[in-house]
């Protein structure tokens, strides 16, 4: 489903990983001297009425990306942005350092999957522009790995990316979804694992998409697969072709036109389905999300091929995984907002036969992983995560040893009860570890990134800000040891706060770059995520969304009050839903920030639902069709809360023309309105790219170009001068 693609790209953890990374506009777009002033933005008065409230929308004309006048305006804005950014002091030195850090050649491995004794992984290896699929001979000896699918071979331009892959149960074939130019519109091709060659005539179009994502799972014999299918041809009107995702079956060796319908005709318009096959291949599960708001239902296919519904939206079952003991394990939030784990026998797959294995506790359960005789339960309390173990009856077996203030996940089975897992922290690069259940020991594997930076002198402070309603909001603050709290440090604060997504600790070389320059780096864990369970999410969604912005302001105020920084030295950044956060932050408290970087964000909350993915967001944000939800949306919608004559700080907006999640018109309209309204000389800039999307699939070089622009912009806005590092210390090779 959509979340799989998002997490693969690590788009939603800004700035711990960059989102859409537009490359610079061509130098020939416009003469630099002609672009030293913000281009004019004509106003064309339009009025929309919602529940008796008339709302003016003078920049609605900027919504049509195909309009020649819009293209001309967009090009002029890009030229204006380039004219300012290209001449900023220290830019070339920043470029050199950022390029050095992001091109660090230590490889990263993700998406491990074991099938039939074969271990697969996605590998990122700078300077390659895209990650590629490999077969691992051993997690302790990377010299034995073999490249299976390299998108740079498929498309040497570097604009094709692997969305996800699924091997057969025996590991002899693998289905790979690939998309181009950040569209996330992925076609599936099947590859023979032994030869690395694609099977002839075995491509199924658009299994993955930017609205409902996509999924696939194989039959036991590997001769066919179930997959998510979007409407084709004239099956539905054009406006519905990003919706009504259904499950179909494809038999290898037959044309996709012969694929057969399986499930989904009665699903919601905004359904998103995740498919999985049991270890013995006899059962298949389908977890169906109702858009992005956190409602799910579960379906099960038995060995005879019959599908039945296991749970409905109101049952609040949000995850399902097959065990090795003839059971389906479920994560439920029914009467348990922090989650509980249920065991459902496959022989009697009705929810009334489920028993509680792991009851609700203090921590929020994020997921679980069944092995032969135990469950590994990943949980967190405010951001950092941990890995707890119980046997199949729920008896406590202790904790897996992990790094302090860290994230843990990505579990892969290694025999009966041993597992591989990812562990990373703010100061330790991502690495895969092997946990031995028999010995209760953890050992780092060879799949471990090294760092071009030495962060041994960095400390992580966990603090709590008090929000407007008294809620305690966690924040992780990174600073060099010995940093003086005198209010003079430049600080960079980020957050997200939405869609039940928890922001956990993660190593980021650009955070290290910021710390290297004497800065303070902070990550806020806001309501709207699931850091403390469903209650925490609900308090930051729908009509409660303003709580997220109050939380963020409280964290910013804490950084100032405790003298980590001061407003004119405080920069903030966020992307997607975090871009909305930036828009709300700068319109509600413009005096609090010295610079704002808002990437691929949503700013017109009254018209977002008119876009394809905006329909999926309704279950999270609400709809203007509901009077109370309209009132809440209008009250915080960044576009509608820009005030004339306000001294706004410097703001950089980014967008990607191929973005399937957030239409770039949001950034265009917000830039036009803020340029009109601001009374300050601080620039309001648009960095729009014609070749990228929301972030997934952005080539490495394009990401570097964006970060050079971002940090040049922030340094200039905060009055920072780039300081070359005293010395470059590379971390030792992984043990």
Residue pairs with C-beta under 8 A, 6 or more apart in sequence:
1 212
1 213
1 214
1 215
1 228
1 272
1 273
1 274
1 287
1 289
2 210
2 211
2 212
2 213
2 272
2 292
2 616
3 213
4 163
4 164
4 213
4 214
4 215
4 274
5 163
5 164
5 184
5 186
5 208
5 210
5 213
5 214
5 696
6 12
6 696
8 110
8 111
8 122
8 163
8 164
8 696
9 17
9 695
9 696
9 697
9 698
10 16
10 17
10 506
11 17
11 19
11 575
11 576
11 694
11 695
11 696
12 496
12 499
12 501
12 575
12 576
12 577
12 578
13 496
13 503
13 504
13 506
14 494
14 496
14 573
14 574
14 575
14 576
14 578
14 599
15 492
15 494
15 508
15 510
15 511
15 573
15 574
15 575
16 494
16 503
16 506
16 508
16 511
16 523
17 506
17 508
18 510
18 575
18 599
18 695
18 698
18 703
18 706
18 707
19 575
19 576
19 599
19 600
19 654
19 694
19 695
19 698
20 182
20 575
20 599
20 600
20 654
20 655
20 656
20 659
20 689
20 692
20 693
20 694
20 695
20 698
20 706
21 689
21 692
21 695
21 698
21 699
21 702
21 703
21 704
21 705
21 706
21 707
22 654
22 655
22 656
22 687
22 688
22 689
22 691
22 692
22 702
22 705
22 706
23 689
23 691
23 692
23 701
23 702
23 705
23 706
24 82
24 86
24 705
24 709
25 75
25 78
25 79
25 81
25 82
25 688
27 82
29 75
29 78
29 79
29 82
30 75
30 76
30 79
30 80
30 83
32 79
32 82
32 83
32 86
32 87
33 83
34 79
35 76
35 79
35 80
35 82
35 83
36 80
36 83
36 84
37 80
38 77
38 80
38 675
38 683
38 684
39 73
39 76
39 77
39 79
39 80
41 59
41 62
41 73
41 671
41 672
41 675
41 676
42 61
43 58
43 59
43 676
44 58
44 59
44 60
44 61
45 56
45 58
46 56
46 57
46 58
46 60
46 61
47 54
47 55
47 56
47 57
48 54
48 55
48 57
48 606
49 55
50 606
50 624
50 630
50 634
51 627
51 630
53 630
53 634
55 606
55 634
55 640
57 607
59 668
59 669
59 672
59 673
60 607
60 669
61 67
61 69
61 70
62 70
62 73
62 665
62 668
62 669
62 672
63 70
63 607
63 663
63 665
63 668
63 669
64 70
64 665
65 71
65 657
65 663
65 664
65 665
70 668
73 668
73 672
74 668
74 686
74 688
77 668
77 671
77 685
77 686
77 688
78 686
78 687
78 688
80 685
81 652
81 685
81 686
81 687
84 683
84 685
85 91
85 685
85 709
85 712
85 713
88 712
88 713
88 715
88 716
89 716
89 721
90 712
90 715
90 721
90 722
91 708
91 712
93 722
93 724
94 708
94 711
94 712
94 715
94 722
95 704
95 708
97 513
97 722
97 724
97 725
98 510
98 513
98 704
98 707
98 708
98 711
99 704
99 708
100 452
101 452
101 453
101 509
101 510
101 512
101 513
102 126
102 509
102 510
102 700
102 703
102 704
102 707
103 126
103 127
103 700
103 704
104 126
104 450
104 451
104 452
104 509
105 125
105 126
105 127
106 429
106 449
106 450
106 451
107 123
107 124
107 125
107 142
107 449
108 123
108 124
108 125
108 430
108 449
109 121
109 122
109 123
109 124
109 432
109 447
110 121
110 122
110 124
110 131
110 410
110 422
110 430
111 120
111 121
111 122
111 164
111 165
111 410
112 119
112 120
112 121
112 136
112 410
112 412
112 420
112 432
112 447
113 119
113 120
113 121
113 165
113 166
113 167
113 412
114 120
114 171
114 412
114 413
114 414
115 167
115 168
115 169
115 170
115 171
116 167
116 168
116 169
116 170
116 171
116 172
117 171
118 135
118 167
118 171
118 193
119 135
119 136
119 139
119 412
120 133
120 134
120 135
120 136
120 148
120 165
120 167
120 171
120 174
121 133
121 134
121 136
121 145
121 447
122 131
122 132
122 133
122 134
122 162
122 165
123 131
123 132
123 133
123 134
123 145
124 131
125 131
125 132
126 700
127 700
128 152
128 700
129 152
129 158
129 699
129 700
129 701
130 151
130 152
130 158
130 160
130 161
130 162
130 697
130 699
130 700
131 151
131 161
131 162
132 147
132 148
132 149
132 150
132 151
132 152
132 162
133 147
133 148
133 149
133 150
133 162
133 165
133 174
133 176
134 145
134 146
134 147
134 148
135 145
135 146
135 148
135 193
136 142
136 144
136 145
136 447
137 144
137 145
137 146
138 144
138 446
139 420
139 432
139 434
139 445
139 446
139 447
140 445
140 446
141 446
142 446
142 447
146 196
147 196
148 174
148 191
148 193
148 196
149 162
149 165
149 174
149 176
149 191
149 196
151 160
151 161
151 162
151 178
152 158
154 160
154 178
155 180
158 699
158 700
158 701
159 180
159 181
159 691
159 697
159 699
160 178
160 179
160 180
160 697
161 178
161 179
161 180
161 696
161 697
162 176
162 177
162 178
163 177
163 178
163 179
163 184
163 186
163 208
163 214
163 696
163 697
164 176
164 177
164 186
164 208
164 214
165 174
165 175
165 176
165 177
166 174
166 175
166 216
166 217
166 218
166 225
167 173
167 174
167 175
167 193
167 218
168 174
168 218
168 222
169 218
169 220
169 222
169 277
169 279
169 281
170 222
171 193
172 192
172 193
172 194
172 222
173 190
173 191
173 192
173 193
173 199
173 218
173 222
174 190
174 191
174 193
175 188
175 189
175 190
175 191
175 216
175 218
175 225
176 188
176 189
176 190
176 191
177 186
177 187
177 188
177 207
177 208
177 214
177 216
178 186
178 187
178 189
179 185
179 186
179 187
179 208
179 696
179 697
180 697
181 658
181 691
181 692
181 693
181 697
182 656
182 658
182 659
182 691
182 692
182 693
182 694
182 695
182 696
182 697
182 698
183 210
183 658
183 660
183 693
183 697
184 208
184 209
184 210
184 213
184 660
184 661
184 693
184 694
184 696
184 697
185 206
185 208
185 209
185 210
185 660
186 206
186 207
186 208
186 209
186 214
187 203
187 204
187 205
187 206
187 207
188 203
188 204
188 207
188 208
188 216
188 227
189 198
189 199
189 202
189 203
190 198
190 199
190 202
190 252
191 197
191 198
191 199
192 198
192 199
199 252
201 255
202 252
202 253
203 256
204 227
204 250
204 256
204 259
205 232
205 256
206 214
206 230
207 214
207 215
207 216
207 227
207 228
207 229
208 214
208 228
209 230
209 242
209 245
209 660
210 242
210 612
210 613
210 659
210 660
210 661
210 693
210 694
211 242
211 243
211 270
211 612
211 613
211 615
211 616
211 660
211 661
212 228
212 230
212 242
212 243
212 245
212 270
212 271
212 272
212 273
212 616
213 228
213 272
214 227
214 228
214 245
215 227
215 228
215 273
215 274
215 275
216 225
216 226
216 227
216 228
216 275
217 225
217 226
217 227
217 275
217 276
217 277
217 284
218 224
218 225
218 277
218 281
219 225
219 226
219 277
219 281
220 277
220 280
220 281
220 282
221 281
223 251
223 252
224 249
224 250
224 251
224 252
225 249
225 250
226 247
226 248
226 249
226 250
226 262
226 275
226 284
227 247
227 248
227 249
227 250
227 275
228 245
228 246
228 247
228 248
228 273
228 275
229 245
229 246
229 247
229 248
229 259
230 241
230 242
230 244
230 245
231 240
231 241
231 243
231 244
236 243
236 244
240 269
242 612
242 613
242 660
243 269
243 270
243 612
243 615
244 264
244 267
244 269
244 271
245 264
245 267
245 271
245 272
245 273
246 261
246 262
246 263
246 264
246 265
246 267
247 261
247 262
247 263
247 264
247 273
247 275
247 286
248 259
248 260
248 261
248 262
249 259
249 260
249 262
250 256
250 259
251 258
251 259
262 307
263 273
263 286
263 299
263 307
264 271
264 273
264 288
267 273
267 288
268 290
268 291
269 615
270 290
270 291
270 615
270 616
270 618
270 619
271 288
271 289
271 290
271 291
272 288
272 289
272 291
272 616
273 286
273 287
273 288
273 289
274 286
274 287
274 288
274 289
275 284
275 285
275 286
276 284
276 285
276 287
276 320
276 321
276 322
277 283
277 284
277 322
278 284
278 285
278 322
278 346
279 322
279 324
282 302
282 303
283 300
283 301
283 302
283 303
283 322
283 328
283 346
284 300
284 301
285 298
285 299
285 300
285 301
285 320
285 322
285 328
286 298
286 299
286 300
286 301
286 307
287 296
287 297
287 298
287 318
287 319
287 320
288 296
288 297
288 298
288 299
289 295
289 296
290 296
290 297
290 313
290 619
291 615
291 616
291 617
291 618
291 619
291 620
292 499
292 616
292 617
292 619
292 620
293 499
293 541
293 542
293 618
293 619
293 620
294 318
294 499
294 500
294 534
294 537
294 541
294 619
294 620
295 313
295 619
296 311
296 313
296 316
296 317
296 318
296 319
297 309
297 310
297 311
297 312
297 313
297 315
297 317
298 309
298 310
298 311
298 317
298 320
298 330
299 307
299 308
299 309
299 310
300 307
300 308
300 310
300 328
300 346
300 349
301 307
302 308
302 346
302 349
308 349
310 317
310 320
310 328
310 330
310 344
310 349
310 350
310 351
311 317
311 330
311 351
315 332
315 334
315 351
316 332
316 333
316 334
316 534
317 330
317 331
317 332
317 334
317 342
317 351
318 331
318 332
318 333
319 330
319 331
319 367
319 368
320 328
320 329
320 330
320 331
321 328
321 329
321 368
321 369
321 370
322 328
322 329
322 370
323 329
323 343
323 370
323 392
324 370
324 371
324 372
325 370
325 372
325 392
326 345
326 346
326 347
327 343
327 344
327 345
327 346
328 343
328 344
328 346
328 349
329 341
329 342
329 343
329 344
329 357
329 368
329 370
329 375
330 341
330 342
330 343
330 344
330 354
331 339
331 340
331 341
331 342
331 365
331 367
331 368
332 339
332 340
332 341
332 342
333 339
333 340
333 533
333 534
336 359
336 360
337 360
337 533
337 534
337 535
338 360
338 361
338 362
338 363
338 364
338 365
338 532
338 533
338 534
338 535
339 360
339 364
339 365
339 366
339 379
339 533
339 534
340 356
340 358
340 359
340 360
340 365
341 356
341 357
341 358
341 365
341 368
341 375
341 377
342 354
342 355
342 356
342 357
343 354
343 355
343 357
343 392
344 351
344 353
344 354
345 353
356 394
357 375
357 390
357 392
357 393
357 394
358 365
358 368
358 375
358 377
358 390
358 394
359 394
361 379
362 381
363 379
363 380
363 381
363 386
363 388
364 379
364 380
364 381
364 502
364 530
364 531
364 532
364 533
364 536
365 377
365 378
365 379
366 378
366 379
366 380
366 385
366 409
366 502
366 530
367 377
367 378
367 409
368 375
368 376
368 377
368 378
369 375
369 376
369 378
369 411
369 413
369 419
370 392
371 413
371 416
371 417
371 418
371 419
371 437
372 416
372 417
373 391
373 392
373 416
373 417
374 389
374 390
374 391
374 392
374 397
374 417
374 437
375 389
375 390
375 391
375 392
376 387
376 388
376 389
376 400
376 411
376 419
376 421
377 387
377 388
377 389
377 390
378 385
378 386
378 387
378 388
378 408
378 409
378 411
379 385
379 386
379 388
380 386
380 502
380 504
380 531
381 531
381 532
382 462
382 474
382 525
382 531
382 532
383 474
383 476
383 502
383 503
383 504
383 505
383 523
383 525
383 531
384 405
384 406
384 407
384 462
384 504
384 505
385 406
385 407
385 408
385 409
385 502
385 504
386 399
386 400
386 402
386 408
387 399
387 400
387 402
387 408
387 421
388 396
388 398
388 399
388 400
389 396
389 397
389 398
389 399
389 400
390 396
390 397
391 397
398 440
400 408
400 421
400 435
400 442
401 442
402 408
402 423
402 442
403 423
403 424
403 425
403 428
404 425
405 425
405 426
405 460
405 462
405 476
405 505
406 423
406 424
406 425
406 428
406 504
406 505
407 422
407 423
407 424
407 425
407 504
407 505
407 506
408 421
408 422
408 423
409 421
409 422
410 420
410 421
410 422
410 432
411 419
411 420
411 421
412 419
412 420
412 421
413 419
414 420
414 434
416 437
417 437
417 438
418 434
418 435
418 436
418 437
418 438
419 434
419 435
419 437
420 432
420 433
420 434
420 435
420 445
421 432
421 433
421 435
422 430
422 431
422 432
422 433
423 430
423 431
423 433
424 430
424 431
424 505
424 506
424 507
425 460
425 505
425 506
425 507
426 458
426 460
426 476
426 478
426 505
426 506
426 507
426 508
426 511
427 455
427 456
427 458
427 460
427 478
427 507
428 507
429 448
429 449
429 450
429 451
429 507
429 731
430 448
430 449
430 506
430 507
431 444
431 445
431 447
431 448
431 449
431 734
432 444
432 445
432 447
432 448
433 442
433 443
433 444
433 445
434 442
434 443
434 445
435 441
435 442
436 442
436 443
444 734
444 735
445 734
446 734
448 734
449 507
449 734
450 730
450 731
450 732
450 733
450 734
451 507
451 509
451 512
451 730
451 731
452 509
452 728
452 730
452 731
453 509
453 512
453 513
453 516
453 729
453 731
454 729
454 731
455 512
455 515
457 480
457 481
457 482
458 478
458 479
458 480
458 481
458 512
458 515
459 478
459 479
459 480
459 481
460 476
460 477
460 478
460 505
461 476
461 477
461 478
461 479
462 474
462 475
462 476
462 477
463 474
463 475
463 477
463 558
463 562
464 472
464 473
464 474
464 475
465 472
465 473
465 475
465 524
465 551
465 554
465 555
465 557
465 558
466 472
466 473
466 554
467 473
467 527
467 547
467 550
467 551
467 554
468 547
468 550
468 553
468 554
469 547
469 550
471 527
471 539
471 547
471 551
473 524
473 525
473 526
473 527
473 551
473 554
473 555
474 524
474 525
474 531
475 522
475 523
475 524
475 525
475 555
475 558
476 505
476 522
476 523
476 525
477 520
477 521
477 522
477 559
477 564
478 511
478 515
478 520
478 521
478 522
479 489
479 515
479 520
479 521
479 564
480 515
480 518
483 489
483 518
483 520
485 562
485 563
485 564
486 563
487 560
487 563
487 564
487 565
487 566
488 565
488 566
488 569
489 518
489 519
489 520
489 564
489 565
489 569
490 517
490 518
490 519
490 520
490 565
490 569
490 570
490 571
490 718
490 720
491 519
491 520
491 521
491 522
491 559
491 564
491 565
491 569
491 570
491 571
492 511
492 514
492 519
492 520
492 521
492 522
492 571
492 572
492 573
492 714
493 522
493 523
493 524
493 552
493 555
493 556
493 559
493 570
493 571
493 572
493 573
494 522
494 523
494 524
494 572
494 573
494 574
494 578
495 503
495 523
495 524
495 525
495 526
495 551
495 552
495 555
495 574
495 578
495 581
496 503
496 526
496 528
496 529
496 574
496 577
496 578
496 581
497 524
497 526
497 527
497 528
497 529
497 540
497 548
497 551
497 552
497 577
497 578
497 581
498 528
498 529
498 540
498 541
498 548
498 577
498 578
498 580
498 620
499 528
499 529
499 577
499 620
500 528
500 529
500 530
500 534
500 537
501 529
501 530
502 525
502 529
502 530
502 531
503 523
503 524
503 525
503 529
503 531
505 523
510 707
510 711
511 521
513 711
514 521
514 711
515 521
516 723
516 725
517 715
517 720
517 722
517 723
518 723
519 720
520 559
520 564
520 565
522 555
522 559
522 564
524 551
524 552
524 555
525 531
526 540
526 548
526 551
526 552
526 555
526 581
527 536
527 537
527 539
527 540
527 544
527 547
527 548
527 551
528 536
528 537
528 539
528 540
528 541
528 545
528 547
528 548
528 577
529 536
529 537
529 540
530 536
530 537
538 544
539 547
540 547
540 548
540 551
541 620
541 621
542 620
542 621
542 622
542 629
542 632
543 622
543 628
543 629
543 631
543 632
545 621
545 622
545 632
545 636
546 632
546 635
546 636
548 581
548 584
549 581
549 584
549 585
549 588
549 636
552 572
552 581
552 584
552 585
553 585
553 588
553 589
553 592
556 570
556 572
556 585
556 589
556 592
556 593
557 592
559 565
559 570
560 566
560 567
560 570
560 592
567 591
567 592
567 593
567 594
568 594
568 718
568 719
569 594
569 718
569 719
570 592
570 593
570 594
571 593
571 594
571 595
571 596
571 597
571 714
571 717
571 718
572 582
572 585
572 586
572 593
572 595
572 596
572 597
573 582
573 596
573 597
573 598
573 599
573 710
573 714
574 581
574 582
574 597
574 598
574 599
574 601
575 598
575 599
575 600
575 601
575 695
576 599
576 600
576 601
576 602
576 661
576 662
576 694
576 695
577 601
577 602
578 599
578 601
579 598
579 599
579 600
579 601
579 602
579 603
579 662
580 601
580 602
580 603
580 605
580 638
581 601
582 596
582 597
582 598
582 601
582 651
583 598
583 601
583 602
583 603
583 638
583 639
583 670
584 636
584 638
584 641
585 592
585 593
585 596
586 593
586 596
586 598
586 638
586 648
586 649
586 651
587 638
587 641
587 642
587 643
588 636
588 641
590 646
590 647
590 648
590 649
591 647
593 649
594 649
594 650
594 717
594 718
595 649
595 650
595 651
595 652
595 713
595 714
595 717
595 718
596 649
596 650
596 651
596 652
597 651
597 652
597 654
597 710
597 713
597 714
598 651
598 652
598 653
598 654
598 667
598 670
599 653
599 654
600 654
600 655
600 656
600 659
600 661
600 662
600 667
600 694
600 695
601 653
601 662
601 666
601 667
601 670
602 608
602 614
602 617
602 662
602 666
603 637
603 638
603 639
603 666
603 667
603 669
603 670
604 637
604 638
604 639
604 640
604 665
604 666
604 669
604 670
605 621
605 633
605 634
605 636
605 637
605 638
605 639
605 640
606 624
606 630
606 633
606 634
606 637
606 640
607 614
608 614
608 617
608 621
608 666
609 615
609 617
609 618
609 621
609 623
609 624
611 662
611 663
612 660
613 660
613 661
613 662
614 663
621 629
621 633
622 629
622 630
622 632
622 633
623 629
623 630
624 630
624 633
634 640
635 641
638 670
639 666
639 669
639 670
639 673
642 670
642 673
642 674
642 677
643 677
644 676
644 677
645 677
645 679
646 677
646 678
646 679
646 680
647 678
647 679
647 680
647 682
648 674
648 677
648 678
648 680
648 682
648 684
649 680
649 682
649 717
650 682
650 683
650 684
650 685
650 713
650 716
650 717
651 674
651 682
651 683
651 684
651 685
652 685
652 687
652 709
652 710
652 713
653 667
653 670
653 671
653 684
653 685
653 686
653 687
654 667
654 686
654 687
654 688
654 689
654 706
655 662
655 664
655 666
655 667
655 668
655 686
655 687
655 688
655 689
656 664
656 688
656 689
656 691
656 692
656 693
656 694
656 695
657 664
657 688
657 689
657 690
657 691
657 692
657 693
658 691
658 692
658 693
659 692
659 693
659 694
660 693
660 694
661 693
661 694
662 694
664 688
667 686
667 688
668 686
668 688
671 684
671 685
671 686
674 684
675 684
678 684
682 717
685 713
687 706
687 709
689 702
691 702
692 698
692 702
714 720
715 721
715 722
